[in-house]
Amino acid sequence: MKKFDKMFMLAVAILMIVITCINIFISKNSFADSDREYKVALNRLKNAVIAYEEREKVPPASLKVLYDSKDIEVHDCLIELVPIASYEDKASNSHLSKAVADEGEDYSIIVTDNYIYKATYRVDIKNNSRFLFLFNITFLIVGIFLLFIYLYVRNNILKPFQEFTDMPYELAKGNLNKPLWESKNKYFGKFVWGMNMLRESLEESRARELEQEKEKKTLLLSLSHDIKTPLNAISLYAKAISKNLYKDETRKKEVAENINLKVDEIEGYISDIVKASSEDFISFEVKNTEVYVKDVLEFVNDYYRDKTALNNIEFMVGSYHNCLICGDKDRIIEVIQNIIENAIKYGDGRKIWLEAEKDEDAYVIDIMNTGCNLSNEELAHIFDSFYRGTNVGNKKGSGLGLFICRKLIHLMEGEIIASIVEETGERIMKVQVVLKLA
C-alpha cells in the first residue's frame, strides 16, 4: 500500500512539473496568427490592384477605392494601401526609401507592371490567457478524475486485498480460528466468502479427523484391555496343563474347549481391530440433485481445451444428447477431471476424447486415451485404495484417484467401469462413468 502511495505521489509531482513548464512556456511566448490570414488577404489585395489597373489604367488611390469598386471584400487585417511610385521611376523616387524606412509597422510591398504599392496590415495576436485557462481547467478535471480512480482503487481493491493477504499463509500453518470479515465488495466479496468456506471446511475436517482418531484410539485401548482377560485364562490353562494338574480326561477336554472359546474370543477382538483400522479414511459428501449433461461436459471442455493444447494433446468432446441426470454436478466434474488427469499423466500424450450417450435407464460417459500400458490383470485393482499399476513408472501419485472416483459414483447411485479396447493395433484405455437418469 505504501509503495503504491509513493508511486502515485511521484506521478503527481512529475505531472505538476510538466504542467508548470507548459504554463511558463505559453505565458512567455505569443502565438501570432501568421500562417494564413494576412498572407491570404495580401494576395487578394494584389489581384484586386492588378484588376483595377487593367480596367481603369490608373493606380487605385486607397483601399476605399478598391472596396467601392467591389474588386475586394472588406478585411479587418488590411489597414492602408498607398501607391509609392510608377514602375519606371522607382529607383529615383525618394518616396520609396521613405516608405520602407518605417520599421514600426507591418507592411508589404506590392509590385505590378505599372506601379509600386505599400500595403499596411495588422497581425492579430492570440490571447494566451484564455488558452492557459482552458489548459489548466482541463488538467484540473483530469487530475480530479485520476485522484478519484486512485482513491477508488486504493480503498476498494488494494486495501481490502491487503487485509487478507496473510489468510492462505495462516491456513497453510493450520491457523483456522481467525475468519475474514464479510464484505459486500463486488471485487472480493465472493472471494472472502469462499475463503471463509474453505477455512470452515478445513476446521470441520480437522475436528472430524481428531474425533475419529480419538474414537479409534479409545476403541483400540478398550479392545487391547479386553484381550488381556482371555489371554490370562489361556495362560493359566497352559500352565496347569504343563504341570499335569488335570488328571481326569473329562476335565482336560473341558479345559481344551475353554481354550478354544478364549481363542475365538480373541479372534473376535482382532477382527474388531482390523475393521476399525480399515474403515474409510476419507469422508465423502454428495448432494444429489438433477443436473444437465450439457453443463458438465461444457465445463470439462472449456477447462481442458487450452490445457491439452499447451501439451500438444488432441482433446475432443464428441456429440451428445443433453438430458437430466441424477447426481452432484461438482462431484461428477471431479470424477471426470480425475480420469482425464490420469489420461494425461499415464497416456502417450497423443489423444484424449470423450463420448456420451443415453441408454434406456442410464447415461454413459466414456473417457478414452491412447497409449495404455496397463495389463489386463491389473484392471480389477485400479479402483482399490493406494493401488498403483505397473505403468506408473517414476510418476508421483497416491493411488487414491480412481478409488475416490468409485466412492463418489456409488454415492450417486452410478457405476464406473474400466476396460482396455484394441483399435487399429493400439491399446485404448476406456473408463465408463454410468450415471442414473433423472
N, C-alpha and C positions, 0 to 999 in steps of 0.2 A: 504493500500500500504506500509506504513512504517513498519507495523508488518511483512509483507511478506519479506521486505528487511532485517529486523533484523534476521528473521529465516534463510534466505539464508546465511547471513554473519556468523551466528553461525555454520551452517553446514559446510561452507568453513573452518572456524577456526578449527573445530573438525577434518575435513579431513586432514588439513595441519599437525596437531599434530600427527595423526596416521601415515602419510607418513614419517614425521621426525623420529619417533620412529622406524619404519621399516628400514629406511636408517641407523640409528645408530646401530641397531642390526645386520644388514647384514655386515656393514663395520667392526665390531669388532669380527665377527665370520667367520672362514674359513670352507668351506664345502668340506671335503675330500671325494673323491670317494672311500669310504672304505667298501661299501656294497658288491660289487660283483667282480670287475675287478681283483684285485690282489689275492683274495681268489680262484677264478677260475683258475688263472694262476698257483698258488702253488699246487693246487690239480692235475692239469695236469702234473706238473713237477714231483710230487711224483709217479704218474703212469708210467711216462716215465723212471724214475730211476729204478723202480722195473722191468719193462720190459727189460731194458738194462742189469741189474744184472742177470736175469734169462737166458738171451741169451749169454752174454759174460763171466759170472762168475767172473767178476771184477767190482769194482765201477767205474762209469764214472768220469773222472778227472775234467771236467768242463762242462759248458753249451754248449760250442762249440762242444764237443764230442756228446752230445745228438742231437744238431742241425744237425750235419753231418750225424748222424745215422738215421735221419728222425723220431725219436721217439716223437719229439715235434716240433711244429712250433715256429719260432722266435717271441718273445713277448717283447715289449718295457718295460713292467713292471718288468721283471726279469733282475737282474744285474749280479749275480755271484752264482755259485754252488761250494762248497768246501767240499770234504769228510774229516770228522774230525777224525773218529776212527772206528774200527770194533766194532760190537755189543758186542763181548765178553770182550774186554778190555776198554770199555767206562768209567768204573768207575775209572780206574787208569791212564787214559791218561790225561796229563796236557794240551794238545791242546784243549780239550773240554771246560775246565773252561776259558781258554784264549779267545776262540772264542765267547763264550756267554757273556763275561765281557764287551764288547764294546757296550755301550748304545747309541752311536751316529748314529746308522744306523737302518733301518728297516730290520728285518730278521726273518726267521722261521726255526726251527729245524725239519728236515725230518728223521724219523727213519724207517728203513726197517729191514728185518730179518737178514741182514748181516752187515749193516753199518749205521753210523750216519752222516747226512749231514747238512751243514749250507747253507740256500738259502737266499741270499740278494735280496731285491726287492725295487721298488720305488712306493711311493703313490703319485699320481698326485693331486695337489690342484687346484680346480676350480678357475677361475678368477672372483672374486666378482665384480670388477669394471664394467665389461660388463653387468653382471646381474643387477647391480644397475642402469646402464644407460638405459637399456631396461625397467626396472621397472618404473623409473621416467618419461621416454618418454611416456609410456602407460598411466600413471596417468595424465600427462600433456594433452594428447589428450582427455582423458575422462573429465578432468576439463574444457577444452575449449568447448567441446560438451555440458556439463552441463551449462556453462556460456551462451552459445548460447540459450539453452532452456529457461533459466531463463529470459534473455532479451526478447526473443520472447513472452513468456507467460506474462511478465510484460507489454510490450508495446502494444501487440496485443489483450490481453484478459483483464487483470486486470485494466490497465489504462483506456481503453475505457469504461469498465463497471462502473468504479468509476465515470465517467463523468455524467452518467445518473441514478445513484442510487437514487437520490432525485426526479426523474421525477414522479413516482407513488404517492409520498407524496404530491408533488405540485398539481398533478391532483386531489387528494382527497380533497385538500384545495380549489380547484376551480381556481387555478392559471393556466390559459390556454394560456397565452400570449407568453411564452418562448418556442420556438421549440428546438428540438435536432438537432445538426449538422448532416447533411447527411454524412454517412460513407460507404466506399467501403469494410470495414472489413467483411470478409466472415463469421465471427462468429456472429457479431452483426448488420450487415448491414440491414438485413431483420427485426430484432427486432426494430432497430431505426426507420425504415420506418413505421413499424406497430404502434409504439408508437406515431409518428407524425400524422399518420392517425387517431388514437384514439383521440389525442388532438384536431385535426381539427374537427373531428366529434362531440366531446363534445362541442367545441366552437360554431360550427354551430347550434347545438341543443339548446344551451343556448340562442344564439341570436334569434333563431326562437321562442323559448318559450317567451322570453321577448317581441318580436314583437307581438306575439299572445295575450299576456297578455295586452299589450298596446292597441291593437285594441279592445279587449273585454271591457276594461275599458272605452275607448272612446265611444264605442257603448252604453254601459250601461248608461254613463253620458248623452249622446245625447238623448237616449230613455227616461231617467228619466226626462230630461228637457221638452221633447215633451209631456209627460203625464200631466205635470202641466197645460197646456192650456185647454184640455178638462175637467180636474178636476175643474179648476177655473170656467169654464162655468157651469158645473153641480152644483157647489156650489152656484153660483148666481141664477140659476133657482130654486134651492131648497129653498133659502131664499125668493125669490119672491113668490113662491107658499105658503110658510109658512105664509107670510104676506097678502096673498089673493090679490095680486096686479093684477092678471089676472081675470077680470070679465067675459070676453067673452069666451064661451066654445070652440069656434074655436081656440082662442089664447092658451087656456090651452092644447088643443090637439096638437097644433103646438109645444108648449114647451116640451110636453111629447115625441114627435117624436125626437126633438133635443137632449133631454137627452139620448134617446136610441142610437142615432147616436154617441154621445160622448162616451157612454159605449162601443159601438162596436169599436170605435177608440182606446180606452184604451185597450180593449182585444187584438187588433192587436199589440199594442206595447208590451203587456205582452207576446204574442206569439213569437215576435222577441227576447225578453229577454230570454225566455225559450230555443229557438232554438240556440241562441248564447252560452248559458250555457251548452247545451247538445252536442255541436259539438265534434268530436273526439279529445281527448286529447293526442293521440299517433299518430305520423306520421309514415307511413309505406312506405318503398322504396323497390320495387321489380323490378328486371331486368330479364324479361322473355327471356329465350333462350331455346335451345334444350339440354336436359340432359339425360344421360343414367341411367336407373333404377339401374343398377349394381353399379355405382359409389355411389349412395345414400345409398343403402342397405348394401354395404360392409363397408362404413364408420360407419353406425349405428351399425353394428355387431361388428366391431373392438372396437368401443367406449364402448359398454355396456357389451361385453363378460366378461371382467375382473371385471368390477364394480359390475355386478349382482352376479358373482361368490363369491366375497368377502362378499356379503349379503346373500349367500346361496339361491339365487333365480334362478330357472331354466329359462334360456333365450335361445330362438331359433329363427332363421330366416329360414322359410321354403323355399322350392324350388320355383323359379320364372322364368318368361320369361323376358329376357333382351331386352329392346327396348328403343326408344327415346320418351321422353315425353316433354311437354312444361312447363316451369316454371323456377324458380330461384333455383339452386342447394342448396345454403346455406339456403334459406328460407324453402325449402322442408325438409331439415335435421332439421332445427329449429323446425318445426311443429311436426315432428315425435319424436324428443327428448322431446319436451314439453309433448306430450301424454304419452311417456314412463316414464318420471319423475312423472307424476300423477299416473301412474300404480304402480310405486314403493312406492309412498307415501301413496296412499289410498287403494291399494290392500292388499291381505293377505300375500304377500311375498313368494308365492309358485311358481308361473309360470307366465311368460310373453312371448308371442310369436307373430311373425309377419307372415302374409301370403299375397302374392301378386299375382294378376292375371290380364291378359289383356282381356278387353271386346271389343266389336266391335268398339266403338269410345272413350273409356276411359281406364285408368289404375287405378286399385283399390288396395290400400294397407290397409290391416286390421291389427290393433294393438289390441291385446286382453290380458286380465289378469284375473286371478281368484280372488275370494273374493270380489265381488261387493256388497256393502251395500246400494247403491243409489236406491231410489224408482223410479218407472216408471213415476210418475207425475213430477219428478224433471228433467227428461231428456230434456224437452223442454226449460229449462232455463240455462243449464250448459254452453252455449256459450254466455250468457249475461255478460256484464261487471260487475265486483265486486260481481258476484253471487257465493255463496259457498253453497254446498249441506249439507244435514244433516249428511253425513258420514265423515265430516272433523274432528270431534272430537276437540281435542286441538292442532291439527297440524296447524302451521302457514302458511299463504298464503294470496294472494291479490285478488283472484278471477278473474284475468286477463289472465291467461294462455290460456285457450280454447277460450276466446274472441279474443285474438291476433291470435291464430291459424286460426280461421274462417276468420278474416280480410285478412290474408296473402293468404289463399287458394282462396278466392274470387278474389283477385287481380291477381291470376294466372289462373283465369277462371276455377277454380275447385270447389269442394264441400267437406264438411266434415259432417259426419253423426254419431251420437252416438246411440247405442241400447244396450239392455240387452238380452243376449241369455241364455236359460236354457239348460244345458248339464249335463246329468247323475246326476241330482238332485242338481246341484250347479249353481249359477248365474255368468255368464261371462260378463264382461264389454267389449264391442266391439266398437271401433272407426274406421270408414272407411274414408280414405283420397282418394278422387276421383280426378284424375289429367287428363288433356287433353293430348291425343296422339299427337305427332309431325307430 
